Structures are given as structure tokens and as C-alpha cells.
């Protein structure tokens, strides 16, 4: 689509006509050539000397070129632009952080995969989260993994494919055998501090109790509440286990309840899938969309056309003079042979 940035400049188009009507013509006084043989010269040329002004006219070709140059200059001044197709950019209104437990107990093979075969807890979690990530359009998603200590695997991004790839590369025990749940929540709070979106959600997935955090989970949850972060806890461990592998359901319920989130427990793949479907139904806000149409300037084309058109009278005059020249002046002299 062609548009003009300054269409009001088209008002200067009749300016040359107004100048011609209002401004007086240019006059230059010169002394005439005085020679004593004017009568003889007039007799030989067949012309009679006269008095008065001499008006120089360039002919219709020069006038056409001047009009064309003026039109090109004005069209360049109005700055013609070509509007490209609109580009839409979606501004997310919610940041969602996933905190995944990679402690040694996540390698326990008590879940089933999509094919119905027995697999470890982390593999089942990754399969369900992969489907969960595909439906997070409009959200920014981040990934934290934790064991002995938490680590930011992926900062907040709208590139969900990157999050999916980084999640697929996680392995049981790569962050240590323990479960630093409180520190993971604390790290998520630090990451959320750099976020300015109105809605912040943290989903914590673990299968054990906190065994190595410097900050207790309940205290970290209280700080998260003050920061406006809602924490959803998902447990995949065995509540009847003992030792470090024991699942502290009460602590996870308190963490979620403090921030206004919910606690869920998945004992098998179907329950885990159902939990993430419920999380997928979290109230969403319509994302803000910014539309931008790139503009490509075209003023150089009429400017170049006007520049080329200004040479037309001179080139046409040279060609006309060459055509009017005697044939003897254009042809090489021939020497007759006797």
C-alpha cells in the first residue's frame, strides 16, 4: 500500500504558476553593439534593426522538462512510503516458572510412559510437562532444576521450544542427590524480581522432603506471597516412604496455601496428567498485542527521475544541433583521384 508521509506538501504544486503571475519577469539592461556598418549589415542579411526587449524562450521541450522536474521534486518532498504487511507482537501478561526436582529419588521406576511401559518419575514428568508447555502460548516460561542446590536452567522466555529442549536434557542427580526445596523457591523469587508482568506463577514439582535448604520452604513461601507470586506444588513421591525419600505433604500444602496456590499429589501417570490439565485451566488474561507496519521510503525514486529529467533539454539540444549541422561538417573529407 502506497502512502504519503507529508501529503500537505502537495499544496506547493501551483507555486510556480503563482510566482509567474505575481513576481515580475527578470530584466537585464545591456548596451547594444554599436558598429558603423549596421545599414550594410542589415542589407546583406535582409533584416531590419529594431528597438525593444529581447525575450529568450526555451521552447516547449524545456517547459515540459521544468514541469516534470518540479513534479518529481514535490513528490519526493511528500515522502512516499510503501506500507509493508503488519507485524504483530504479543506482550505476555503472565510469567510461569517451573521448578523440577532432580534428586536421586526421581529415578524411582513407579510410573508409566505414554506407551504404557514402566519408567522413572522424571521421565513421566518430562513427558507430561512437554505437552503442558505446548499450550502456554502468550506466557513467558522459565525453568529451574534443583537437587543439592537450585539452578536456573532457562530464564523467562516465550521460546517454548527452548524450554522443551532444556527440560529434555535434564537427568536424575545432575544437580545433586538431595532436595533443596526452600532454596529453589528462593531462587525463583529472585528471578521473578526482574519480571514486571502482572501475574506470576511458580509450579514446584518434587518427590521428597526438604533435606538441604538454607531457607525453610515455609519462610520462602511467605516471601513469595509478599512478592505476589502464587506457588502450586505437585508431589510425585510415596507418602509412605521413610528417610530422605519421605514425602512431606504437610510442608507442600503449607507452601501452596500460604501463597494462594493448591497442592496436588500424583501417584501414577494418569493422575499427574490430570493435575497438569487442571493447572492448564488457570485463569488467563488476554495478552496485549502491539501491531506495527514497517514503512519503506520511496522518495529517492522521484528524486532520481527529476535529476535525470533535468538533463533532457541539454541532451535534446545537442542532438538537434548535430542533426542540423551540414553534412560536410559531419562527414570526413574525401580526396579525389585523378
N, C-alpha and C positions, 0 to 999 in steps of 0.2 A: 504494500500500500504506500503510495506516494503522498507525502505531506510537506507543508512549508513551516519552518520554524518561526519566521517573521513575515507573515502574509501582509501585514500592514504596510510593508515597504513597497508593495505594488502601487501605492498611491503616487510614487515618484515617476511612474511611467510617462505621464503627459508633461513632465517638467521641461524637456527640450522645446516643446511647442509653446509653452508659456514664456520661456526665455526669448524665443524668436519674436513673440508678439510684444513683449514688454520692454526688453532691453534693446536699445538702438543698435543698428548694424555697425560693425567695426569700420572705421575710416582712417585712411593714412594719406597724408598730403605729401606729394613728391613734386619735385621740379621736373618739367618736361625737358626732353632733349632738344637743345637749340642747335640747329645746323643751317647754314646759309643756302643749302640746295634743296630745301623742302619742296618748292614747286616742281623742280625737276624730278625729285624722288616720287612725288605724287603722280606725275605724268607717266613715269616709267612703270609704276606699279598699278596704275589705274584706280587709285584710291584718293579720296578727298580728305584732307585733315579736318578734324572736328574738335570741339571743346566739350568737356564734361567728364563725369566719373567713369571709371572702368570697373565693371563688376566681374569678378572671377567666379566662374561656375564650374563645378566638378562633373556635372552630368548626372544622369540617373543612376549609373553604376555606383558612384561614390556615395550618393544619398542612400541607396539601398544598403550599402555596407555599413554606413554610420547608424542607420536604424537597427540593423541586425546586431551590431556591437553593443548598442545601448540596451536592447532587449536581453542580450546574454548577460551583461553586467548586472542588470536589475534582477534577473532570475537567479544569479549567483548570490546576490545580497540577501534575498529572501530565504536563502539556505534550504534548498530542497533536501529532503531526507526520505530514505526508504525504511519503513517500519517492518522489522522482522517479526516472525511469529512470537507470541507472548511466551515468556519463561516464568513458570510458577515455582515458588519456593515455599515449602511448608515449614512453619516455625513450631517446634514441639512445645506443648504445654505441660508435659509430664516427663520427669526423669525416673527411670526404673533401674535399680541396682540389684543384681543377682549375686548373692554370696553363697558359694558352693563349698561344702566340706570335703576335703581330700584326705582326711585322716585314714589310718590303716584299716579301720573297721568298714570303710566304704567298699572294700574289696570282698566283703562277705557275699557269697552267691546264694541269695534267697529271693531273688526277683526273676521275672521272666521278660524276655525281649519281645520285639514285635512278631517274631516267628514262633513264639511260644516256648523257646528254649531257656533253660536256667542260665542266669547271668548275674554279675555282681551289681551292687546297688548303684555305683557310679554310672555304669553303662546304661542302666534303666533310666536314671535321672537325665543323662545327656540326651537320650532318645526323646523323652517327653519334653525337655526344655527346647530341643531343636524345633519341634512343632509349635511350641509356645512362642518362640522368637519370630516365627514366620507371620504371626498375627499381631505384631507390635508396631504396625505402621503408624506413623505420627508420633511415636515415643522415642526418646533417646534412651538407649540401654547401655549399662555398664556391667562389668564382670569382676568380682573379687573371689579369689580362692584362698582358703585358709587351712592350716594344719597347726604346726608349732607357732606360726605367725601368719598374719594375713598379707596378701599381695594383690595389687591392682593388676589384673590380667588385661582389662580393656577399660579405658575411661569412657565417659558418656559419648555415644556416637549414634548417628542414625544409620550407619552402615551395618545393618543386622547380619550381613554375610560375614563380616569380620568377627563379630561376636560368636557366630556359629562355628567358625573355623577355630578360634581360640578355645572355645569350650570343648571342641572335639579333640584338641591336643592335650587336654588335661589327663593326668594319670594319678592313680591312688598312691599316696605317700609322697608326691613330688614337693609338697610344702611341709612335710614332717608328719610323724605318726600321731601327734596329739591334736586336741581340738581347742583352738583359741577363739571361742565364740564371741566373748566380750570385746576382744581386740578387733575382730572382724567388723563388729558393729561400729566401734570407734573409728576405724579406717573409713568406713562408708560415710560416717558423719563428716569427716574431713573432706572427702570427695564432694559431698553434697554442698559444702560451704562455697564451692566455686560455681554452683548452679544458681540461676536466677529464675527458674521456671516456677509456676505457682504450685504444682503438685509433685511431691517427692515420695517414692515408694521403694522400700527395701524388702526383698524376699530372701529369707535366710533358709538354706536347706542344710540339715545336719542329721547325723545318726548317733550322736553321743552327747555326753555332758561336757561342760567346760572344764578342761584339765590344765590349761596353761596360760590363761589370760592375765594380764596385768590390771585390767579394768573388769570388774564383775559385770556380767550381762545385764543385770537389773539397773545398775548405775548408768551403763551405756545407753540403755533404753530410755531412761529419764532424760538424758541429754538429747537424744533423738527426738523425744516429744517436744522439748523446748525449741528445737530447730524446725519443727513442722514436718518431721519425717514419720511416715506410717510404716511399721515393721510387720510383715507377715512371716510367721515361722512355719516351716514344713519339716516334719520329722519322718525319717525312714528307718529308724533303728528299732531294736527289740526292747520294749519296756521291761521285759523280764530278765534282761541280761544283767550281769554283775561286773563290778570293777569299772575300768575306764570306758568300756563299751556300753555301760548302762545309759539308757536314755532318760535325761532329766526333763520329763514332760512338764513338771510344775514350773521350772525355770523358763521354759519356752513359752508357756501360757502367760506368765507374768510379763515377759518381754513384749509379747504381742498385745496383751491387754493394756499395758502402760501407754502405748503409742496409738491405740485405737485400731489395731490390726486384729487378725484372727490367727488361731493356732490350728493346724491340721496334722493328722498322722496318717501315713500310708504304709500299710502292711504288705501290699503287693503292687504289681504294675497297674492294675485297673484302678485301685484307689488313688495311686499317685497321679494317674492321668485325669481322674475326676477332680482332684484338688486343683490342678493347673487349669482345668476348664472353668472352675469357679473363679480362680484368680483372673482368668481372661475376661470374666464378666464384671471386673471392677468398673465403677463409674468412670467414663471417659469424657473428656471435654473436647469439643470440636477444635481442631488445630487451626491456628491462624495461617492464612495463605497470603503471600506477597506476590503480586504479579508485576512483571517488568517486561517491557517490549524494547529490545535493542534498536537503536537508530543508527543507520549508516548514512553518513553525509555524502551528498552528490554534487555539491556546489562547484567542485573542480571541473566537472564536465561542461557546464555552460561557460565557465571562465575560459577554459581551453578553446571552446568553439568561438568565443568572441575574440580571443587573441589571434586565432587563425583567420577569422573573417577580416580583421583589420589589415591584413596583407593583400587581400584580394584586389583592391583598386590599383595598388602599385604593380602587382604582377600582371593584371589585365592591361595596364598602360604600357608596360614593357613589351608585351606580346603584340599589342596594337601597333606600336611604333616599329616593331620588327617587320610586321606584315606590310606596313605602308612604305617601308624603305624600298628604293629602286632595286630592281633585280640585279643590276650590275654591281651594287654595293654588297649584295649577299652572295654573289657567285664569284668564284675565282677567275681571274683574267686568263684569257686564252691567247696563245701566241700562234698567229697564222703561219703556215709553212708555204714557202714559195717553191 
